[in-house]
Amino acid sequence: MSKKEPLPKDWREGRRLRAWQLYQQGWKQKDIAEALGVTEGAVSQWMSRAKQDGPDGLRHQPPPGSQPKLTPGTTRPVA
């Protein structure tokens, strides 16, 4: 990672970004999986996402779901 790129938000994101770096250096997906302690399927999914969306596609994404019904600091639902 260069100094221009933001730091990973958590260790999982860092692992995905490291996998992309290794792939860019010519590592095989099998070897990346072994080095990072993940399945080849996980590496395959990460590389597909990175090829489609670039390295930013490997960054943490907030989980999908409905908007919270409570506002910060309240305990009653917002009408």
mmCIF file of the N, C-alpha and C atoms, coordinates in Angstrom:
data_MODEL
# 
_entry.id   MODEL 
# 
loop_
_atom_site.group_PDB 
_atom_site.id 
_atom_site.type_symbol 
_atom_site.label_atom_id 
_atom_site.label_alt_id 
_atom_site.label_comp_id 
_atom_site.label_asym_id 
_atom_site.label_entity_id 
_atom_site.label_seq_id 
_atom_site.pdbx_PDB_ins_code 
_atom_site.Cartn_x 
_atom_site.Cartn_y 
_atom_site.Cartn_z 
_atom_site.occupancy 
_atom_site.B_iso_or_equiv 
_atom_site.pdbx_formal_charge 
_atom_site.auth_seq_id 
_atom_site.auth_comp_id 
_atom_site.auth_asym_id 
_atom_site.auth_atom_id 
_atom_site.pdbx_PDB_model_num 
ATOM 1   N N  . MET A 1 1  ? 0.838   -1.182  0.000   1.00 0.00 ? 1  MET A N  1 
ATOM 2   C CA . MET A 1 1  ? 0.000   0.000   0.000   1.00 0.00 ? 1  MET A CA 1 
ATOM 3   C C  . MET A 1 1  ? 0.883   1.246   0.000   1.00 0.00 ? 1  MET A C  1 
ATOM 4   N N  . SER A 1 2  ? 0.498   2.202   -0.773  1.00 0.00 ? 2  SER A N  1 
ATOM 5   C CA . SER A 1 2  ? 1.248   3.446   -0.792  1.00 0.00 ? 2  SER A CA 1 
ATOM 6   C C  . SER A 1 2  ? 0.714   4.381   0.279   1.00 0.00 ? 2  SER A C  1 
ATOM 7   N N  . LYS A 1 3  ? 1.425   5.461   0.488   1.00 0.00 ? 3  LYS A N  1 
ATOM 8   C CA . LYS A 1 3  ? 1.010   6.410   1.510   1.00 0.00 ? 3  LYS A CA 1 
ATOM 9   C C  . LYS A 1 3  ? -0.272  7.137   1.115   1.00 0.00 ? 3  LYS A C  1 
ATOM 10  N N  . LYS A 1 4  ? -0.612  7.148   -0.174  1.00 0.00 ? 4  LYS A N  1 
ATOM 11  C CA . LYS A 1 4  ? -1.822  7.827   -0.634  1.00 0.00 ? 4  LYS A CA 1 
ATOM 12  C C  . LYS A 1 4  ? -3.080  7.032   -0.308  1.00 0.00 ? 4  LYS A C  1 
ATOM 13  N N  . GLU A 1 5  ? -2.943  5.713   -0.175  1.00 0.00 ? 5  GLU A N  1 
ATOM 14  C CA . GLU A 1 5  ? -4.096  4.858   0.098   1.00 0.00 ? 5  GLU A CA 1 
ATOM 15  C C  . GLU A 1 5  ? -4.427  4.880   1.584   1.00 0.00 ? 5  GLU A C  1 
ATOM 16  N N  . PRO A 1 6  ? -5.713  4.928   1.927   1.00 0.00 ? 6  PRO A N  1 
ATOM 17  C CA . PRO A 1 6  ? -6.079  4.897   3.353   1.00 0.00 ? 6  PRO A CA 1 
ATOM 18  C C  . PRO A 1 6  ? -5.747  3.543   3.965   1.00 0.00 ? 6  PRO A C  1 
ATOM 19  N N  . LEU A 1 7  ? -5.489  3.549   5.255   1.00 0.00 ? 7  LEU A N  1 
ATOM 20  C CA . LEU A 1 7  ? -5.205  2.308   5.966   1.00 0.00 ? 7  LEU A CA 1 
ATOM 21  C C  . LEU A 1 7  ? -6.449  1.433   6.015   1.00 0.00 ? 7  LEU A C  1 
ATOM 22  N N  . PRO A 1 8  ? -6.245  0.119   6.106   1.00 0.00 ? 8  PRO A N  1 
ATOM 23  C CA . PRO A 1 8  ? -7.404  -0.780  6.227   1.00 0.00 ? 8  PRO A CA 1 
ATOM 24  C C  . PRO A 1 8  ? -8.198  -0.485  7.493   1.00 0.00 ? 8  PRO A C  1 
ATOM 25  N N  . LYS A 1 9  ? -9.522  -0.669  7.418   1.00 0.00 ? 9  LYS A N  1 
ATOM 26  C CA . LYS A 1 9  ? -10.394 -0.438  8.573   1.00 0.00 ? 9  LYS A CA 1 
ATOM 27  C C  . LYS A 1 9  ? -10.281 -1.561  9.591   1.00 0.00 ? 9  LYS A C  1 
ATOM 28  N N  . ASP A 1 10 ? -10.002 -2.774  9.136   1.00 0.00 ? 10 ASP A N  1 
ATOM 29  C CA . ASP A 1 10 ? -9.841  -3.895  10.055  1.00 0.00 ? 10 ASP A CA 1 
ATOM 30  C C  . ASP A 1 10 ? -8.912  -4.932  9.424   1.00 0.00 ? 10 ASP A C  1 
ATOM 31  N N  . TRP A 1 11 ? -8.603  -5.983  10.160  1.00 0.00 ? 11 TRP A N  1 
ATOM 32  C CA . TRP A 1 11 ? -7.651  -6.980  9.683   1.00 0.00 ? 11 TRP A CA 1 
ATOM 33  C C  . TRP A 1 11 ? -8.173  -7.747  8.480   1.00 0.00 ? 11 TRP A C  1 
ATOM 34  N N  . ARG A 1 12 ? -9.486  -7.911  8.376   1.00 0.00 ? 12 ARG A N  1 
ATOM 35  C CA . ARG A 1 12 ? -10.035 -8.634  7.225   1.00 0.00 ? 12 ARG A CA 1 
ATOM 36  C C  . ARG A 1 12 ? -9.812  -7.841  5.945   1.00 0.00 ? 12 ARG A C  1 
ATOM 37  N N  . GLU A 1 13 ? -10.063 -6.544  6.019   1.00 0.00 ? 13 GLU A N  1 
ATOM 38  C CA . GLU A 1 13 ? -9.838  -5.689  4.852   1.00 0.00 ? 13 GLU A CA 1 
ATOM 39  C C  . GLU A 1 13 ? -8.358  -5.704  4.478   1.00 0.00 ? 13 GLU A C  1 
ATOM 40  N N  . GLY A 1 14 ? -7.498  -5.640  5.475   1.00 0.00 ? 14 GLY A N  1 
ATOM 41  C CA . GLY A 1 14 ? -6.058  -5.688  5.227   1.00 0.00 ? 14 GLY A CA 1 
ATOM 42  C C  . GLY A 1 14 ? -5.643  -6.981  4.538   1.00 0.00 ? 14 GLY A C  1 
ATOM 43  N N  . ARG A 1 15 ? -6.275  -8.080  4.946   1.00 0.00 ? 15 ARG A N  1 
ATOM 44  C CA . ARG A 1 15 ? -5.968  -9.378  4.329   1.00 0.00 ? 15 ARG A CA 1 
ATOM 45  C C  . ARG A 1 15 ? -6.404  -9.400  2.873   1.00 0.00 ? 15 ARG A C  1 
ATOM 46  N N  . ARG A 1 16 ? -7.572  -8.848  2.582   1.00 0.00 ? 16 ARG A N  1 
ATOM 47  C CA . ARG A 1 16 ? -8.041  -8.804  1.184   1.00 0.00 ? 16 ARG A CA 1 
ATOM 48  C C  . ARG A 1 16 ? -7.124  -7.934  0.330   1.00 0.00 ? 16 ARG A C  1 
ATOM 49  N N  . LEU A 1 17 ? -6.719  -6.793  0.866   1.00 0.00 ? 17 LEU A N  1 
ATOM 50  C CA . LEU A 1 17 ? -5.830  -5.903  0.111   1.00 0.00 ? 17 LEU A CA 1 
ATOM 51  C C  . LEU A 1 17 ? -4.455  -6.534  -0.090  1.00 0.00 ? 17 LEU A C  1 
ATOM 52  N N  . ARG A 1 18 ? -3.980  -7.276  0.918   1.00 0.00 ? 18 ARG A N  1 
ATOM 53  C CA . ARG A 1 18 ? -2.698  -7.978  0.773   1.00 0.00 ? 18 ARG A CA 1 
ATOM 54  C C  . ARG A 1 18 ? -2.808  -9.055  -0.301  1.00 0.00 ? 18 ARG A C  1 
ATOM 55  N N  . ALA A 1 19 ? -3.932  -9.749  -0.348  1.00 0.00 ? 19 ALA A N  1 
ATOM 56  C CA . ALA A 1 19 ? -4.138  -10.756 -1.385  1.00 0.00 ? 19 ALA A CA 1 
ATOM 57  C C  . ALA A 1 19 ? -4.056  -10.115 -2.769  1.00 0.00 ? 19 ALA A C  1 
ATOM 58  N N  . TRP A 1 20 ? -4.634  -8.949  -2.924  1.00 0.00 ? 20 TRP A N  1 
ATOM 59  C CA . TRP A 1 20 ? -4.591  -8.249  -4.213  1.00 0.00 ? 20 TRP A CA 1 
ATOM 60  C C  . TRP A 1 20 ? -3.153  -7.870  -4.567  1.00 0.00 ? 20 TRP A C  1 
ATOM 61  N N  . GLN A 1 21 ? -2.398  -7.396  -3.571  1.00 0.00 ? 21 GLN A N  1 
ATOM 62  C CA . GLN A 1 21 ? -0.995  -7.049  -3.818  1.00 0.00 ? 21 GLN A CA 1 
ATOM 63  C C  . GLN A 1 21 ? -0.211  -8.274  -4.292  1.00 0.00 ? 21 GLN A C  1 
ATOM 64  N N  . LEU A 1 22 ? -0.409  -9.396  -3.630  1.00 0.00 ? 22 LEU A N  1 
ATOM 65  C CA . LEU A 1 22 ? 0.304   -10.619 -4.002  1.00 0.00 ? 22 LEU A CA 1 
ATOM 66  C C  . LEU A 1 22 ? -0.100  -11.066 -5.407  1.00 0.00 ? 22 LEU A C  1 
ATOM 67  N N  . TYR A 1 23 ? -1.376  -10.942 -5.721  1.00 0.00 ? 23 TYR A N  1 
ATOM 68  C CA . TYR A 1 23 ? -1.852  -11.307 -7.054  1.00 0.00 ? 23 TYR A CA 1 
ATOM 69  C C  . TYR A 1 23 ? -1.193  -10.428 -8.116  1.00 0.00 ? 23 TYR A C  1 
ATOM 70  N N  . GLN A 1 24 ? -1.090  -9.141  -7.815  1.00 0.00 ? 24 GLN A N  1 
ATOM 71  C CA . GLN A 1 24 ? -0.463  -8.201  -8.745  1.00 0.00 ? 24 GLN A CA 1 
ATOM 72  C C  . GLN A 1 24 ? 1.021   -8.533  -8.944  1.00 0.00 ? 24 GLN A C  1 
ATOM 73  N N  . GLN A 1 25 ? 1.631   -9.168  -7.952  1.00 0.00 ? 25 GLN A N  1 
ATOM 74  C CA . GLN A 1 25 ? 3.043   -9.550  -8.042  1.00 0.00 ? 25 GLN A CA 1 
ATOM 75  C C  . GLN A 1 25 ? 3.236   -10.890 -8.752  1.00 0.00 ? 25 GLN A C  1 
ATOM 76  N N  . GLY A 1 26 ? 2.145   -11.495 -9.195  1.00 0.00 ? 26 GLY A N  1 
ATOM 77  C CA . GLY A 1 26 ? 2.227   -12.724 -9.960  1.00 0.00 ? 26 GLY A CA 1 
ATOM 78  C C  . GLY A 1 26 ? 2.014   -14.006 -9.174  1.00 0.00 ? 26 GLY A C  1 
ATOM 79  N N  . TRP A 1 27 ? 1.603   -13.898 -7.913  1.00 0.00 ? 27 TRP A N  1 
ATOM 80  C CA . TRP A 1 27 ? 1.331   -15.096 -7.115  1.00 0.00 ? 27 TRP A CA 1 
ATOM 81  C C  . TRP A 1 27 ? 0.102   -15.802 -7.662  1.00 0.00 ? 27 TRP A C  1 
ATOM 82  N N  . LYS A 1 28 ? 0.077   -17.117 -7.535  1.00 0.00 ? 28 LYS A N  1 
ATOM 83  C CA . LYS A 1 28 ? -1.100  -17.908 -7.902  1.00 0.00 ? 28 LYS A CA 1 
ATOM 84  C C  . LYS A 1 28 ? -2.106  -17.844 -6.758  1.00 0.00 ? 28 LYS A C  1 
ATOM 85  N N  . GLN A 1 29 ? -3.384  -17.942 -7.096  1.00 0.00 ? 29 GLN A N  1 
ATOM 86  C CA . GLN A 1 29 ? -4.431  -17.867 -6.084  1.00 0.00 ? 29 GLN A CA 1 
ATOM 87  C C  . GLN A 1 29 ? -4.266  -18.950 -5.025  1.00 0.00 ? 29 GLN A C  1 
ATOM 88  N N  . LYS A 1 30 ? -3.826  -20.131 -5.430  1.00 0.00 ? 30 LYS A N  1 
ATOM 89  C CA . LYS A 1 30 ? -3.606  -21.225 -4.491  1.00 0.00 ? 30 LYS A CA 1 
ATOM 90  C C  . LYS A 1 30 ? -2.555  -20.833 -3.454  1.00 0.00 ? 30 LYS A C  1 
ATOM 91  N N  . ASP A 1 31 ? -1.482  -20.199 -3.908  1.00 0.00 ? 31 ASP A N  1 
ATOM 92  C CA . ASP A 1 31 ? -0.400  -19.799 -3.004  1.00 0.00 ? 31 ASP A CA 1 
ATOM 93  C C  . ASP A 1 31 ? -0.822  -18.647 -2.095  1.00 0.00 ? 31 ASP A C  1 
ATOM 94  N N  . ILE A 1 32 ? -1.630  -17.742 -2.623  1.00 0.00 ? 32 ILE A N  1 
ATOM 95  C CA . ILE A 1 32 ? -2.150  -16.630 -1.812  1.00 0.00 ? 32 ILE A CA 1 
ATOM 96  C C  . ILE A 1 32 ? -3.020  -17.187 -0.692  1.00 0.00 ? 32 ILE A C  1 
ATOM 97  N N  . ALA A 1 33 ? -3.896  -18.120 -1.041  1.00 0.00 ? 33 ALA A N  1 
ATOM 98  C CA . ALA A 1 33 ? -4.793  -18.722 -0.043  1.00 0.00 ? 33 ALA A CA 1 
ATOM 99  C C  . ALA A 1 33 ? -3.994  -19.393 1.063   1.00 0.00 ? 33 ALA A C  1 
ATOM 100 N N  . GLU A 1 34 ? -2.978  -20.129 0.689   1.00 0.00 ? 34 GLU A N  1 
ATOM 101 C CA . GLU A 1 34 ? -2.151  -20.818 1.674   1.00 0.00 ? 34 GLU A CA 1 
ATOM 102 C C  . GLU A 1 34 ? -1.406  -19.821 2.565   1.00 0.00 ? 34 GLU A C  1 
ATOM 103 N N  . ALA A 1 35 ? -0.852  -18.780 1.967   1.00 0.00 ? 35 ALA A N  1 
ATOM 104 C CA . ALA A 1 35 ? -0.084  -17.791 2.728   1.00 0.00 ? 35 ALA A CA 1 
ATOM 105 C C  . ALA A 1 35 ? -0.959  -17.011 3.704   1.00 0.00 ? 35 ALA A C  1 
ATOM 106 N N  . LEU A 1 36 ? -2.206  -16.752 3.319   1.00 0.00 ? 36 LEU A N  1 
ATOM 107 C CA . LEU A 1 36 ? -3.089  -15.939 4.158   1.00 0.00 ? 36 LEU A CA 1 
ATOM 108 C C  . LEU A 1 36 ? -4.033  -16.771 5.018   1.00 0.00 ? 36 LEU A C  1 
ATOM 109 N N  . GLY A 1 37 ? -3.997  -18.074 4.867   1.00 0.00 ? 37 GLY A N  1 
ATOM 110 C CA . GLY A 1 37 ? -4.831  -18.941 5.697   1.00 0.00 ? 37 GLY A CA 1 
ATOM 111 C C  . GLY A 1 37 ? -6.310  -18.871 5.377   1.00 0.00 ? 37 GLY A C  1 
ATOM 112 N N  . VAL A 1 38 ? -6.624  -18.761 4.094   1.00 0.00 ? 38 VAL A N  1 
ATOM 113 C CA . VAL A 1 38 ? -8.019  -18.716 3.658   1.00 0.00 ? 38 VAL A CA 1 
ATOM 114 C C  . VAL A 1 38 ? -8.215  -19.753 2.553   1.00 0.00 ? 38 VAL A C  1 
ATOM 115 N N  . THR A 1 39 ? -9.450  -19.919 2.130   1.00 0.00 ? 39 THR A N  1 
ATOM 116 C CA . THR A 1 39 ? -9.727  -20.874 1.064   1.00 0.00 ? 39 THR A CA 1 
ATOM 117 C C  . THR A 1 39 ? -9.417  -20.264 -0.300  1.00 0.00 ? 39 THR A C  1 
ATOM 118 N N  . GLU A 1 40 ? -9.180  -21.138 -1.264  1.00 0.00 ? 40 GLU A N  1 
ATOM 119 C CA . GLU A 1 40 ? -8.967  -20.667 -2.632  1.00 0.00 ? 40 GLU A CA 1 
ATOM 120 C C  . GLU A 1 40 ? -10.224 -19.976 -3.162  1.00 0.00 ? 40 GLU A C  1 
ATOM 121 N N  . GLY A 1 41 ? -11.394 -20.446 -2.717  1.00 0.00 ? 41 GLY A N  1 
ATOM 122 C CA . GLY A 1 41 ? -12.651 -19.821 -3.139  1.00 0.00 ? 41 GLY A CA 1 
ATOM 123 C C  . GLY A 1 41 ? -12.747 -18.381 -2.682  1.00 0.00 ? 41 GLY A C  1 
ATOM 124 N N  . ALA A 1 42 ? -12.290 -18.109 -1.455  1.00 0.00 ? 42 ALA A N  1 
ATOM 125 C CA . ALA A 1 42 ? -12.316 -16.735 -0.946  1.00 0.00 ? 42 ALA A CA 1 
ATOM 126 C C  . ALA A 1 42 ? -11.408 -15.850 -1.789  1.00 0.00 ? 42 ALA A C  1 
ATOM 127 N N  . VAL A 1 43 ? -10.216 -16.340 -2.077  1.00 0.00 ? 43 VAL A N  1 
ATOM 128 C CA . VAL A 1 43 ? -9.273  -15.557 -2.891  1.00 0.00 ? 43 VAL A CA 1 
ATOM 129 C C  . VAL A 1 43 ? -9.859  -15.320 -4.277  1.00 0.00 ? 43 VAL A C  1 
ATOM 130 N N  . SER A 1 44 ? -10.495 -16.339 -4.837  1.00 0.00 ? 44 SER A N  1 
ATOM 131 C CA . SER A 1 44 ? -11.107 -16.202 -6.155  1.00 0.00 ? 44 SER A CA 1 
ATOM 132 C C  . SER A 1 44 ? -12.174 -15.109 -6.154  1.00 0.00 ? 44 SER A C  1 
ATOM 133 N N  . GLN A 1 45 ? -13.012 -15.093 -5.118  1.00 0.00 ? 45 GLN A N  1 
ATOM 134 C CA . GLN A 1 45 ? -14.043 -14.059 -5.024  1.00 0.00 ? 45 GLN A CA 1 
ATOM 135 C C  . GLN A 1 45 ? -13.422 -12.670 -4.885  1.00 0.00 ? 45 GLN A C  1 
ATOM 136 N N  . TRP A 1 46 ? -12.383 -12.566 -4.052  1.00 0.00 ? 46 TRP A N  1 
ATOM 137 C CA . TRP A 1 46 ? -11.734 -11.266 -3.854  1.00 0.00 ? 46 TRP A CA 1 
ATOM 138 C C  . TRP A 1 46 ? -11.122 -10.760 -5.163  1.00 0.00 ? 46 TRP A C  1 
ATOM 139 N N  . MET A 1 47 ? -10.473 -11.663 -5.909  1.00 0.00 ? 47 MET A N  1 
ATOM 140 C CA . MET A 1 47 ? -9.818  -11.243 -7.153  1.00 0.00 ? 47 MET A CA 1 
ATOM 141 C C  . MET A 1 47 ? -10.859 -10.832 -8.193  1.00 0.00 ? 47 MET A C  1 
ATOM 142 N N  . SER A 1 48 ? -11.984 -11.542 -8.237  1.00 0.00 ? 48 SER A N  1 
ATOM 143 C CA . SER A 1 48 ? -13.052 -11.161 -9.167  1.00 0.00 ? 48 SER A CA 1 
ATOM 144 C C  . SER A 1 48 ? -13.571 -9.767  -8.837  1.00 0.00 ? 48 SER A C  1 
ATOM 145 N N  . ARG A 1 49 ? -13.781 -9.517  -7.540  1.00 0.00 ? 49 ARG A N  1 
ATOM 146 C CA . ARG A 1 49 ? -14.281 -8.211  -7.108  1.00 0.00 ? 49 ARG A CA 1 
ATOM 147 C C  . ARG A 1 49 ? -13.259 -7.109  -7.409  1.00 0.00 ? 49 ARG A C  1 
ATOM 148 N N  . ALA A 1 50 ? -11.977 -7.391  -7.161  1.00 0.00 ? 50 ALA A N  1 
ATOM 149 C CA . ALA A 1 50 ? -10.935 -6.397  -7.404  1.00 0.00 ? 50 ALA A CA 1 
ATOM 150 C C  . ALA A 1 50 ? -10.777 -6.113  -8.896  1.00 0.00 ? 50 ALA A C  1 
ATOM 151 N N  . LYS A 1 51 ? -10.913 -7.142  -9.723  1.00 0.00 ? 51 LYS A N  1 
ATOM 152 C CA . LYS A 1 51 ? -10.818 -6.935  -11.169 1.00 0.00 ? 51 LYS A CA 1 
ATOM 153 C C  . LYS A 1 51 ? -11.984 -6.100  -11.677 1.00 0.00 ? 51 LYS A C  1 
ATOM 154 N N  . GLN A 1 52 ? -13.150 -6.285  -11.086 1.00 0.00 ? 52 GLN A N  1 
ATOM 155 C CA . GLN A 1 52 ? -14.341 -5.556  -11.520 1.00 0.00 ? 52 GLN A CA 1 
ATOM 156 C C  . GLN A 1 52 ? -14.356 -4.123  -10.976 1.00 0.00 ? 52 GLN A C  1 
ATOM 157 N N  . ASP A 1 53 ? -14.081 -3.968  -9.668  1.00 0.00 ? 53 ASP A N  1 
ATOM 158 C CA . ASP A 1 53 ? -14.230 -2.664  -9.003  1.00 0.00 ? 53 ASP A CA 1 
ATOM 159 C C  . ASP A 1 53 ? -12.918 -2.007  -8.617  1.00 0.00 ? 53 ASP A C  1 
ATOM 160 N N  . GLY A 1 54 ? -11.800 -2.651  -8.891  1.00 0.00 ? 54 GLY A N  1 
ATOM 161 C CA . GLY A 1 54 ? -10.516 -2.139  -8.451  1.00 0.00 ? 54 GLY A CA 1 
ATOM 162 C C  . GLY A 1 54 ? -10.294 -2.467  -6.983  1.00 0.00 ? 54 GLY A C  1 
ATOM 163 N N  . PRO A 1 55 ? -9.143  -2.099  -6.437  1.00 0.00 ? 55 PRO A N  1 
ATOM 164 C CA . PRO A 1 55 ? -8.843  -2.419  -5.040  1.00 0.00 ? 55 PRO A CA 1 
ATOM 165 C C  . PRO A 1 55 ? -9.862  -1.848  -4.056  1.00 0.00 ? 55 PRO A C  1 
ATOM 166 N N  . ASP A 1 56 ? -10.527 -0.759  -4.413  1.00 0.00 ? 56 ASP A N  1 
ATOM 167 C CA . ASP A 1 56 ? -11.541 -0.203  -3.515  1.00 0.00 ? 56 ASP A CA 1 
ATOM 168 C C  . ASP A 1 56 ? -12.704 -1.174  -3.308  1.00 0.00 ? 56 ASP A C  1 
ATOM 169 N N  . GLY A 1 57 ? -12.902 -2.090  -4.236  1.00 0.00 ? 57 GLY A N  1 
ATOM 170 C CA . GLY A 1 57 ? -13.942 -3.094  -4.087  1.00 0.00 ? 57 GLY A CA 1 
ATOM 171 C C  . GLY A 1 57 ? -13.654 -4.072  -2.959  1.00 0.00 ? 57 GLY A C  1 
ATOM 172 N N  . LEU A 1 58 ? -12.403 -4.103  -2.503  1.00 0.00 ? 58 LEU A N  1 
ATOM 173 C CA . LEU A 1 58 ? -12.021 -5.000  -1.412  1.00 0.00 ? 58 LEU A CA 1 
ATOM 174 C C  . LEU A 1 58 ? -12.138 -4.334  -0.050  1.00 0.00 ? 58 LEU A C  1 
ATOM 175 N N  . ARG A 1 59 ? -12.448 -3.064  -0.035  1.00 0.00 ? 59 ARG A N  1 
ATOM 176 C CA . ARG A 1 59 ? -12.564 -2.338  1.228   1.00 0.00 ? 59 ARG A CA 1 
ATOM 177 C C  . ARG A 1 59 ? -13.858 -2.720  1.942   1.00 0.00 ? 59 ARG A C  1 
ATOM 178 N N  . HIS A 1 60 ? -13.901 -2.469  3.236   1.00 0.00 ? 60 HIS A N  1 
ATOM 179 C CA . HIS A 1 60 ? -15.067 -2.794  4.065   1.00 0.00 ? 60 HIS A CA 1 
ATOM 180 C C  . HIS A 1 60 ? -16.312 -2.077  3.548   1.00 0.00 ? 60 HIS A C  1 
ATOM 181 N N  . GLN A 1 61 ? -17.390 -2.825  3.446   1.00 0.00 ? 61 GLN A N  1 
ATOM 182 C CA . GLN A 1 61 ? -18.682 -2.264  3.055   1.00 0.00 ? 61 GLN A CA 1 
ATOM 183 C C  . GLN A 1 61 ? -19.631 -2.411  4.236   1.00 0.00 ? 61 GLN A C  1 
ATOM 184 N N  . PRO A 1 62 ? -20.359 -1.362  4.595   1.00 0.00 ? 62 PRO A N  1 
ATOM 185 C CA . PRO A 1 62 ? -21.318 -1.525  5.694   1.00 0.00 ? 62 PRO A CA 1 
ATOM 186 C C  . PRO A 1 62 ? -22.356 -2.582  5.326   1.00 0.00 ? 62 PRO A C  1 
ATOM 187 N N  . PRO A 1 63 ? -22.809 -3.348  6.309   1.00 0.00 ? 63 PRO A N  1 
ATOM 188 C CA . PRO A 1 63 ? -23.778 -4.398  6.001   1.00 0.00 ? 63 PRO A CA 1 
ATOM 189 C C  . PRO A 1 63 ? -25.085 -3.812  5.483   1.00 0.00 ? 63 PRO A C  1 
ATOM 190 N N  . PRO A 1 64 ? -25.696 -4.470  4.503   1.00 0.00 ? 64 PRO A N  1 
ATOM 191 C CA . PRO A 1 64 ? -26.978 -3.979  4.002   1.00 0.00 ? 64 PRO A CA 1 
ATOM 192 C C  . PRO A 1 64 ? -28.069 -4.211  5.034   1.00 0.00 ? 64 PRO A C  1 
ATOM 193 N N  . GLY A 1 65 ? -29.094 -3.481  4.920   1.00 0.00 ? 65 GLY A N  1 
ATOM 194 C CA . GLY A 1 65 ? -30.218 -3.652  5.837   1.00 0.00 ? 65 GLY A CA 1 
ATOM 195 C C  . GLY A 1 65 ? -31.049 -2.400  5.895   1.00 0.00 ? 65 GLY A C  1 
ATOM 196 N N  . SER A 1 66 ? -32.129 -2.491  6.626   1.00 0.00 ? 66 SER A N  1 
ATOM 197 C CA . SER A 1 66 ? -33.018 -1.340  6.740   1.00 0.00 ? 66 SER A CA 1 
ATOM 198 C C  . SER A 1 66 ? -32.390 -0.270  7.632   1.00 0.00 ? 66 SER A C  1 
ATOM 199 N N  . GLN A 1 67 ? -32.876 0.928   7.493   1.00 0.00 ? 67 GLN A N  1 
ATOM 200 C CA . GLN A 1 67 ? -32.395 2.036   8.311   1.00 0.00 ? 67 GLN A CA 1 
ATOM 201 C C  . GLN A 1 67 ? -32.839 1.833   9.755   1.00 0.00 ? 67 GLN A C  1 
ATOM 202 N N  . PRO A 1 68 ? -32.018 2.246   10.712  1.00 0.00 ? 68 PRO A N  1 
ATOM 203 C CA . PRO A 1 68 ? -32.428 2.108   12.114  1.00 0.00 ? 68 PRO A CA 1 
ATOM 204 C C  . PRO A 1 68 ? -33.675 2.933   12.407  1.00 0.00 ? 68 PRO A C  1 
ATOM 205 N N  . LYS A 1 69 ? -34.513 2.414   13.262  1.00 0.00 ? 69 LYS A N  1 
ATOM 206 C CA . LYS A 1 69 ? -35.744 3.107   13.602  1.00 0.00 ? 69 LYS A CA 1 
ATOM 207 C C  . LYS A 1 69 ? -35.569 4.016   14.808  1.00 0.00 ? 69 LYS A C  1 
ATOM 208 N N  . LEU A 1 70 ? -34.413 3.927   15.458  1.00 0.00 ? 70 LEU A N  1 
ATOM 209 C CA . LEU A 1 70 ? -34.127 4.800   16.592  1.00 0.00 ? 70 LEU A CA 1 
ATOM 210 C C  . LEU A 1 70 ? -33.097 5.833   16.165  1.00 0.00 ? 70 LEU A C  1 
ATOM 211 N N  . THR A 1 71 ? -33.260 7.028   16.679  1.00 0.00 ? 71 THR A N  1 
ATOM 212 C CA . THR A 1 71 ? -32.250 8.049   16.428  1.00 0.00 ? 71 THR A CA 1 
ATOM 213 C C  . THR A 1 71 ? -31.212 7.964   17.546  1.00 0.00 ? 71 THR A C  1 
ATOM 214 N N  . PRO A 1 72 ? -29.996 8.432   17.303  1.00 0.00 ? 72 PRO A N  1 
ATOM 215 C CA . PRO A 1 72 ? -28.979 8.375   18.349  1.00 0.00 ? 72 PRO A CA 1 
ATOM 216 C C  . PRO A 1 72 ? -29.443 9.097   19.615  1.00 0.00 ? 72 PRO A C  1 
ATOM 217 N N  . GLY A 1 73 ? -29.281 8.434   20.741  1.00 0.00 ? 73 GLY A N  1 
ATOM 218 C CA . GLY A 1 73 ? -29.637 9.051   22.029  1.00 0.00 ? 73 GLY A CA 1 
ATOM 219 C C  . GLY A 1 73 ? -31.093 8.901   22.418  1.00 0.00 ? 73 GLY A C  1 
ATOM 220 N N  . THR A 1 74 ? -31.893 8.222   21.640  1.00 0.00 ? 74 THR A N  1 
ATOM 221 C CA . THR A 1 74 ? -33.305 8.028   21.996  1.00 0.00 ? 74 THR A CA 1 
ATOM 222 C C  . THR A 1 74 ? -33.579 6.545   22.183  1.00 0.00 ? 74 THR A C  1 
ATOM 223 N N  . THR A 1 75 ? -34.655 6.256   22.869  1.00 0.00 ? 75 THR A N  1 
ATOM 224 C CA . THR A 1 75 ? -35.052 4.870   23.052  1.00 0.00 ? 75 THR A CA 1 
ATOM 225 C C  . THR A 1 75 ? -36.432 4.596   22.468  1.00 0.00 ? 75 THR A C  1 
ATOM 226 N N  . ARG A 1 76 ? -37.010 5.619   21.835  1.00 0.00 ? 76 ARG A N  1 
ATOM 227 C CA . ARG A 1 76 ? -38.329 5.430   21.223  1.00 0.00 ? 76 ARG A CA 1 
ATOM 228 C C  . ARG A 1 76 ? -38.207 5.496   19.721  1.00 0.00 ? 76 ARG A C  1 
ATOM 229 N N  . PRO A 1 77 ? -39.018 4.738   19.007  1.00 0.00 ? 77 PRO A N  1 
ATOM 230 C CA . PRO A 1 77 ? -38.965 4.772   17.531  1.00 0.00 ? 77 PRO A CA 1 
ATOM 231 C C  . PRO A 1 77 ? -39.325 6.160   17.010  1.00 0.00 ? 77 PRO A C  1 
ATOM 232 N N  . VAL A 1 78 ? -38.714 6.502   15.890  1.00 0.00 ? 78 VAL A N  1 
ATOM 233 C CA . VAL A 1 78 ? -39.000 7.756   15.213  1.00 0.00 ? 78 VAL A CA 1 
ATOM 234 C C  . VAL A 1 78 ? -40.268 7.569   14.401  1.00 0.00 ? 78 VAL A C  1 
ATOM 235 N N  . ALA A 1 79 ? -41.208 8.488   14.497  1.00 0.00 ? 79 ALA A N  1 
ATOM 236 C CA . ALA A 1 79 ? -42.486 8.361   13.788  1.00 0.00 ? 79 ALA A CA 1 
ATOM 237 C C  . ALA A 1 79 ? -42.377 8.900   12.393  1.00 0.00 ? 79 ALA A C  1 
# 
